[in-house]
Amino acid sequence: MAGGSFILPSAVMVTALAWAYLRFGSLPQVAGVLYGVKPVVIALIVQAVFKLAKSAVKKSSLAVVGALAVLTTALGVDQLAVLAGSGLMTGLLYWARSGKRTLSAGFLAAELA
């Protein structure tokens, strides 16, 4: 019930806004409103990214990996390749700093547990 109460209002609002955009988005009167909304949406996304980065990035090495991921994505590299490469790079950094230089069959399971 809590999940539905949390998600349903947002889903209804996004559906209504998408319908309104498809229906009225090409009208000249609406173009000004949409032109003014775009910077607000971008500001909200940037603010959310900074809040998430403050809580998610605990080490400078993670910040470097994140910055490289943003840069490579901006240069046109496929997002899945960036995701896989970032995960691999982060795992290798963790492994190099941990002092465990040998890999065993239970390495991944032991590290995730």
N, C-alpha and C positions, 0 to 999 in steps of 0.2 A: 504494500500500500504506500509506504514511504517513497519507494523508488518511482512508482507511477505518479505520485503527487509532485515529485521533484522534476520528472522529465516531461510529463504530459503538457503542462502549460507552455513550456518552451517549444515543444513540437508543434503545438497548435499555432503559436505566434509565428514561427518560421514558415509553416505551411500557408498561413494567411498572407504573410508578407511576400512569399514567392508567387502566390496567385495574383496579388495586387500588382506586383512588378510585371508579370507576364501580361496582365490585362491592361495596365495603364502606363507601363514603362516607356513606351514609345511616344507618349504625348508630350508636347513641348512644355506644358505647365509643370509636369512632374520632373522634367530634366533638371531644373534648378534645385529641387529638393534632393534628388539623387546626387547631384554634384556636391551639395553640402553635407550629405551623410557619409560619403566616402572617407574624408579625413577623420571623421569621428570613429568610424570602424577601424581604420588603420591605427589610430591612437589607442583604442581599446585593446587591439591585438598586441601592440608594442608593450603596453602596460602589463598585460597578462604574461608576456614572455619574460619581462624583467622580474616580476614576482616569482615566477616559476624558477628562473635561473638562480635567484637568491637562495631558494630552498633546495634546489637540486644540485647545484655546483658547489661542492665542498672543498675541492682542491683545484689548484691552478692548472694541473694537467687536464682535468675534465673541461675546464674553460677553453683550453687550447684545442682539444678534440671537437668541442662544440663549435668553435669559431671556424675550424677547418671544414666541418660539415656544412656550415652555412655558406662558406665560400665556394666549396665544390658544387653545392646545389645551385647557387647563383650562377655558376659557370656552365650549368646545363647537364651535370652528371645525373644519371638516374637516381631517384630517391632511395630505391632498394639497395643499390650498390653503395650509396653513401651510408645508409643504415648498417649494412653488413660490415663495411670498412671501419666505421666508427666503433662498432662493437668489438671487432677484432683488435683494433688499435688500443681500446680501453682495456681489453683483456690482457694483451701483451704488456702494457704498462703496469698493470696490477701484478702480473706474473713476474716481471723483471724486478719490481720493488719488493716482492715478498720473500726473496731469498730461496724459494723452492725452485730449483732449476731442473728437476726431473719430472716427467709426466708419467703418471701411472694410470691404470684402467679406471680407478675410482676418483681420479683427480677432480673432474667436473662435479661429480655427485658430492664429494667431500667439501668442495669449495662453496657449493650452493646450499648446503645443509646448515 
